Amino acid sequence: MAGPRERSPRFRRLADWLAWQETLHPNAIDLGLERLQCTLDRLGWQRPACPVITVAGTNGKGSCVALTARILAEAGHRVGTFTSPHLLRYNERIAVGGVEVSDEVLMTAFERIDAARGDDTLTFFEFNAAAALLVFADAQPDAIVLEVGMGGRLDAVNVVDADVALITSIDLDHCEWLGRDRETIGREKAGILRAGRPAIFGSREMPASIREYARQIGADLLQLGRDFDWLRTGEHWTWRGRRGEQRDLPPPALYGHTQYDNAAAVLGALEALQSRLPVARAAIERGLQTVTLPGRFQIIRWKLPQSLEWVLDVAHNPAAARTLAAQLAASDRKEHRIAVCGVLSDKDIEGIVSELRNTFDVWVVVGLQGPRALSPDALAERLRKVGVRVEAVAADVIAGCLAAQALAVPGDRIVVFGSFLTVGPALAMLLGQASA
């Protein structure tokens, strides 16, 4: 393990930089703002002059970031986005104007961060967040959308004071770090709120801890179902906000009923910034219709070697698994369903599987990579204990997908879920490319 004064070599490959960053700090997850803030201070970094939207929540963060960036882009605004984790390439995490940052730009940012960090050993995610902030400082976008990695109050992106804070939903996940109940987790995520600034809550059930914290600091809290709302009318929907409404909008291109909640929250955030980031009705329509987000109920149809439908979904907590089950149940298809399941050891495996136990006809369990991974045999045993019949156990995701394909007949649906680390390799296989 690298000591606190050890400097990195001048790596020539991004992969070498990333591997080194994973060894630098003694703990992979170590929430707090002091190390990153000190490094940014040494770099002379200043808060962006453009509007910043910070997105937190248990589920739906990626959807809200994608919707926000797409609508703003259709309105002619150049947007910087920071998201995590990635599916295929680390570079996905930082984009400006819809274009992923290059290896060269990332490595230049890493060199600057390493030179400035002093004796502080930053975590992998802190390096990531610092690089994003440096990239945005150089690129000068019209708006920045930051996705919280975990929690909110002590997450690295919270070094930036958000002009609008958006919390998508609150449920149980990362309980070891954030708390064992919705009220405690809600208070952690409410840490992204700022005094006198708008805060959007995109669910109809809000922990009292969020409302109380907003009251204490004087944040302008708006909640779905109280201060803004949506209503489906046939093939279209209407959004009602504090200052007006948008009638007969096209449905979001992202699949599922919950995407209306996400889209409504995004429109609430954009309404709050309308004076600084004007968005016309046409831009909203185009953004809703053209938004994409890999790995969220993403459907890929294969015709060879046989006609199969693959569904990729990163669902990695019970609430997300419940949504996935509802999305599959809402499908008109009556196909044979095969699960390819890979879940990290620190997740609520039994809770996830219980939500989906009756959804699949066949289960294939796969092993994942990394220090938080669980052996496929151990995962399979835990699934069996909650009543799941496991048909196959594979060492890795690709082997599991091939096993599922061998068990399938034409017309079947194979659903890959449980983690970004499960969906990423499957997506790479289906797209015919290797993940980075």
C-alpha positions in Angstrom: 0.0 0.0 0.0 1.3 3.5 -0.9 2.4 5.6 2.1 1.1 9.1 2.6 4.1 10.8 1.1 4.5 8.4 -1.9 4.0 10.2 -5.2 2.7 8.3 -8.2 4.9 7.6 -11.2 4.0 9.5 -14.3 1.8 6.7 -15.7 1.3 6.6 -19.4 -1.9 4.6 -19.3 -5.2 5.5 -17.6 -5.6 2.0 -16.4 -2.3 2.3 -14.4 -3.5 5.5 -12.8 -6.8 3.9 -11.8 -5.1 0.8 -10.4 -2.7 3.0 -8.3 -5.5 5.1 -7.0 -7.3 2.0 -5.6 -4.2 1.3 -3.4 -3.5 4.8 -2.2 -6.0 5.2 0.7 -6.4 2.5 3.4 -10.2 2.3 3.0 -12.1 2.0 -0.3 -15.0 3.9 1.3 -14.1 6.7 3.7 -16.7 9.4 3.7 -15.7 13.0 4.5 -15.0 16.3 2.8 -11.8 17.5 4.5 -9.2 15.6 2.4 -10.7 16.7 -0.9 -11.4 20.2 0.2 -7.7 20.7 1.3 -6.5 19.3 -2.1 -8.8 21.6 -4.0 -7.7 24.6 -1.9 -4.1 23.9 -2.8 -5.1 23.7 -6.4 -6.7 27.1 -6.2 -10.0 25.7 -7.3 -13.1 27.9 -7.0 -16.7 27.1 -7.0 -18.2 27.1 -10.6 -19.8 30.3 -11.7 -22.5 28.4 -13.6 -25.5 26.8 -12.0 -24.9 23.5 -10.3 -27.5 20.8 -9.8 -26.6 18.1 -7.3 -28.6 14.8 -7.4 -28.8 12.4 -4.5 -31.2 9.6 -3.6 -31.3 5.8 -3.2 -32.6 5.0 -6.7 -33.2 7.2 -9.8 -30.1 9.4 -9.6 -28.7 8.3 -13.0 -32.1 8.8 -14.7 -32.5 12.3 -13.3 -28.9 13.3 -14.3 -29.6 11.9 -17.8 -32.9 13.7 -18.1 -31.6 17.0 -16.8 -28.6 17.0 -19.1 -30.6 16.0 -22.2 -33.3 18.6 -21.7 -30.7 21.3 -21.1 -28.7 20.2 -24.1 -31.8 20.4 -26.3 -32.3 24.0 -24.9 -28.8 24.9 -26.3 -26.9 24.7 -23.0 -23.5 23.0 -22.8 -23.6 20.7 -19.7 -21.0 19.0 -17.6 -22.0 15.8 -16.0 -20.4 13.7 -13.3 -21.8 10.3 -12.6 -20.7 7.0 -11.1 -20.0 4.1 -11.3 -19.4 3.4 -15.0 -20.6 0.5 -17.1 -18.0 0.1 -19.9 -15.3 2.9 -19.5 -14.2 5.0 -16.6 -14.4 8.0 -19.0 -18.2 7.8 -18.9 -18.1 9.4 -15.5 -17.1 12.8 -16.7 -18.6 14.4 -19.8 -18.9 17.9 -21.2 -21.5 18.7 -23.9 -22.4 15.0 -24.0 -18.8 14.0 -24.9 -16.8 11.7 -22.5 -13.5 13.2 -21.3 -10.4 11.7 -22.9 -7.7 9.6 -21.3 -5.2 12.4 -21.8 -7.4 15.0 -20.0 -8.1 12.7 -17.1 -4.4 11.8 -16.7 -3.5 15.5 -16.7 -6.1 16.2 -14.0 -4.7 13.2 -12.0 -1.2 14.6 -12.1 -2.4 18.0 -10.8 -4.4 16.4 -8.0 -1.5 14.1 -7.0 0.9 17.0 -6.9 -1.5 19.1 -4.7 -2.7 16.5 -2.2 0.3 16.8 0.1 0.2 14.0 2.7 -3.5 13.3 2.2 -4.3 9.9 0.7 -7.4 10.4 -1.3 -9.9 7.6 -2.1 -10.6 6.4 -5.6 -13.8 8.3 -5.6 -12.2 11.5 -4.3 -9.7 11.4 -7.2 -12.7 10.9 -9.5 -14.6 13.9 -8.1 -11.6 16.2 -8.0 -10.8 15.3 -11.6 -14.4 16.2 -12.6 -14.2 19.6 -10.9 -10.9 20.4 -12.6 -12.3 19.3 -16.0 -15.3 21.5 -15.5 -13.2 24.5 -14.3 -11.2 24.3 -17.6 -14.2 23.6 -19.9 -16.5 26.3 -18.4 -19.9 24.6 -19.2 -23.2 26.5 -19.0 -24.4 24.1 -16.2 -23.0 21.2 -14.1 -25.0 18.2 -12.9 -23.3 16.2 -10.1 -24.4 12.8 -9.0 -23.7 11.9 -5.4 -21.8 8.6 -5.0 -23.1 7.6 -1.6 -25.3 9.5 0.9 -24.8 13.2 0.5 -23.7 15.1 3.6 -20.2 13.6 3.5 -20.0 12.6 -0.2 -17.2 14.2 -2.2 -19.4 16.2 -4.5 -20.8 18.0 -1.5 -17.7 20.2 -1.5 -19.7 22.2 -4.1 -22.7 24.3 -2.9 -25.6 23.3 -5.1 -27.8 25.9 -6.6 -30.5 23.2 -6.7 -30.5 20.0 -4.7 -32.5 17.1 -6.1 -33.2 14.0 -3.9 -34.9 11.3 -5.9 -36.1 8.8 -3.3 -35.1 7.4 0.1 -34.9 3.7 0.8 -32.5 1.2 2.5 -29.1 0.9 0.9 -25.5 1.4 2.0 -26.9 0.9 5.6 -23.4 0.3 7.1 -22.4 3.8 6.2 -25.7 5.8 6.1 -27.9 4.2 8.8 -30.4 1.5 9.3 -33.7 3.3 8.7 -35.2 5.8 6.2 -35.1 8.7 8.6 -31.4 8.4 9.3 -30.6 7.8 5.6 -32.8 10.8 4.7 -30.9 13.1 7.0 -27.6 12.0 5.4 -28.9 12.7 1.9 -30.4 16.0 3.0 -26.8 17.2 3.6 -26.7 18.4 0.0 -29.4 21.1 0.7 -28.3 24.7 1.1 -29.8 27.6 2.9 -32.1 29.8 0.8 -31.8 27.6 -2.2 -34.4 25.2 -3.9 -34.4 21.6 -2.9 -36.5 19.1 -4.9 -37.8 15.8 -3.4 -39.0 13.5 -6.2 -41.0 11.0 -4.2 -44.4 11.1 -2.5 -43.1 9.6 0.8 -40.5 11.9 2.3 -38.8 11.2 5.6 -39.5 13.8 8.3 -35.8 14.2 8.8 -35.5 15.9 5.3 -38.3 18.3 6.0 -36.9 19.2 9.4 -33.4 19.8 8.1 -34.7 22.0 5.3 -36.7 24.0 7.9 -33.6 24.3 10.2 -31.4 25.7 7.4 -34.0 27.6 5.5 -33.9 25.6 2.3 -36.8 26.1 -0.1 -38.1 22.5 -0.1 -40.5 21.3 -2.9 -42.0 17.8 -2.8 -43.7 15.7 -5.4 -47.4 15.5 -4.8 -47.5 18.7 -2.7 -45.6 21.5 -4.6 -45.4 19.9 -8.0 -47.0 16.8 -9.6 -47.8 14.9 -12.8 -50.8 13.2 -14.3 -51.0 10.8 -17.2 -53.7 11.5 -19.8 -53.7 8.7 -22.4 -50.4 8.6 -24.2 -49.3 11.9 -22.8 -48.8 13.5 -19.4 -49.2 16.9 -17.7 -46.7 18.4 -15.3 -47.8 21.1 -12.8 -45.2 23.2 -11.0 -45.1 26.2 -8.7 -45.1 28.7 -11.5 -47.0 27.0 -14.3 -47.7 23.7 -16.1 -46.8 21.8 -19.2 -49.7 19.9 -20.8 -49.6 16.9 -23.1 -45.9 16.1 -22.8 -44.5 13.0 -24.5 -43.6 10.1 -22.2 -40.0 9.8 -21.1 -38.0 7.5 -23.3 -36.7 5.7 -20.2 -38.9 2.8 -19.4 -41.1 2.4 -16.3 -43.7 4.2 -14.3 -41.1 5.6 -11.9 -39.6 7.7 -14.7 -42.6 10.0 -14.5 -41.6 10.8 -10.9 -38.0 11.4 -12.1 -39.0 13.6 -15.0 -41.4 15.6 -12.8 -38.6 16.2 -10.3 -36.2 17.3 -13.1 -38.8 19.7 -14.4 -39.1 21.1 -10.9 -35.4 21.7 -10.7 -35.3 23.3 -14.1 -38.2 25.6 -13.3 -36.2 26.8 -10.3 -33.3 27.7 -12.6 -35.4 29.1 -15.5 -34.1 32.6 -15.0 -30.4 31.4 -15.4 -31.0 28.5 -17.7 -34.0 29.2 -20.0 -35.6 26.0 -21.3 -38.4 26.2 -23.8 -41.3 23.8 -24.2 -39.8 22.3 -27.4 -36.5 21.5 -25.5 -38.5 19.6 -22.8 -40.3 17.5 -25.4 -37.1 16.7 -27.4 -35.2 15.9 -24.2 -37.9 13.5 -22.9 -38.1 11.8 -26.3 -34.3 11.4 -26.9 -32.9 10.6 -23.4 -30.9 7.4 -23.1 -29.4 5.6 -20.1 -27.7 2.3 -20.5 -28.3 -0.4 -17.9 -31.7 0.8 -16.7 -34.2 -1.6 -18.0 -32.2 -1.6 -21.2 -33.6 -3.9 -23.8 -31.3 -5.5 -26.4 -32.8 -8.0 -28.9 -30.6 -10.7 -30.4 -31.6 -12.7 -33.5 -28.5 -14.9 -33.7 -27.8 -17.6 -32.7 -31.4 -17.5 -31.7 -34.1 -14.9 -31.1 -33.7 -13.7 -27.6 -34.6 -10.5 -25.7 -32.0 -9.3 -23.1 -32.9 -6.9 -20.3 -30.1 -5.2 -18.4 -30.8 -3.5 -15.1 -28.4 -2.4 -12.4 -31.0 -3.0 -9.6 -28.8 -3.5 -6.5 -31.1 -2.9 -3.6 -34.6 -4.2 -2.6 -36.4 -1.0 -3.8 -34.8 -1.2 -7.2 -35.5 -4.9 -7.4 -39.2 -4.2 -6.6 -39.3 -1.7 -9.5 -37.7 -4.2 -11.8 -40.2 -6.8 -10.9 -43.1 -4.4 -11.6 -41.6 -3.4 -15.0 -41.3 -7.1 -16.0 -44.9 -7.7 -14.8 -46.2 -4.8 -16.8 -44.8 -6.2 -20.0 -47.2 -7.8 -22.4 -44.8 -10.6 -23.0 -45.5 -14.1 -21.5 -42.0 -15.4 -22.3 -39.9 -17.8 -20.3 -37.7 -15.6 -18.1 -34.1 -16.4 -17.1 -32.3 -14.4 -14.4 -28.5 -13.8 -14.5 -27.9 -12.5 -11.0 -24.7 -11.1 -9.6 -24.7 -9.1 -6.3 -21.9 -7.6 -4.2 -21.4 -9.0 -0.6 -22.3 -5.8 1.2 -25.8 -5.6 -0.4 -29.1 -6.9 1.0 -29.0 -10.0 -1.1 -31.9 -11.7 0.5 -34.0 -8.5 0.2 -33.2 -8.1 -3.5 -33.9 -11.7 -4.3 -37.1 -11.8 -2.3 -38.5 -9.1 -4.5 -37.8 -11.1 -7.6 -38.1 -14.7 -6.4 -41.4 -15.3 -8.3 -40.4 -13.4 -11.4 -38.1 -15.9 -13.0 -38.4 -19.5 -14.2 -34.6 -20.1 -14.2 -31.8 -18.6 -12.2 -28.1 -18.4 -13.2 -25.8 -17.0 -10.5 -22.5 -15.3 -11.4 -19.3 -14.2 -9.7 -18.2 -10.6 -9.7 -14.8 -9.0 -9.5 -13.3 -6.8 -6.7 -12.8 -6.7 -3.0 -16.6 -6.5 -2.3 -17.3 -9.5 -4.4 -18.9 -12.7 -3.1 -18.0 -16.1 -4.5 -20.6 -17.4 -6.9 -21.1 -20.6 -4.8 -21.6 -18.5 -1.7 -24.2 -16.3 -3.5 -25.9 -19.4 -4.9 -26.2 -20.9 -1.4 -27.8 -17.7 0.0 -30.3 -17.7 -2.9 -31.2 -21.3 -2.2 -31.9 -20.5 1.4 -34.6 -18.0 0.4 -36.3 -20.5 -1.9 -34.6 -19.9 -5.3 -33.8 -22.8 -7.5 -30.4 -22.1 -9.0 -30.0 -23.9 -12.3 -26.4 -22.8 -13.0 -23.4 -21.2 -11.2 -20.8 -19.4 -13.3 -17.4 -17.9 -12.3 -18.0 -14.6 -14.1 -20.7 -12.6 -15.9 -19.8 -13.6 -19.4 -19.8 -17.3 -18.5 -23.2 -16.8 -16.8 -24.7 -15.1 -19.8 -23.5 -17.9 -22.1 -25.0 -20.4 -19.6 -28.3 -18.5 -19.7 -28.2 -18.5 -23.5 -27.7 -22.2 -23.5 -30.7 -22.7 -21.3 -32.9 -20.4 -23.4 -35.2 -21.2 -26.3 -36.2 -18.8 -29.1 -38.5 -16.1 -27.7 -37.1 -16.2 -24.1 -36.1 -13.1 -22.1 -32.9 -13.1 -20.2 -32.6 -10.5 -17.4 -29.2 -9.5 -16.2 -29.2 -7.6 -12.9 -27.8 -7.0 -9.4 -24.9 -4.5 -9.9 -23.1 -2.2 -12.3 -20.4 -4.9 -12.2 -23.0 -7.4 -13.5 -24.5 -5.3 -16.2 -21.3 -3.8 -17.5 -19.7 -7.1 -18.8 -23.0 -8.3 -20.1 -23.5 -5.0 -22.0 -20.0 -5.3 -23.4 -20.6 -8.8 -24.6 -23.9 -7.9 -26.2 -22.4 -4.9 -27.9 -19.4 -7.0 -29.1 -16.8 -5.0 -27.3 -14.6 -5.3 -24.2 -15.2 -3.3 -21.1 -12.5 -1.0 -19.7 
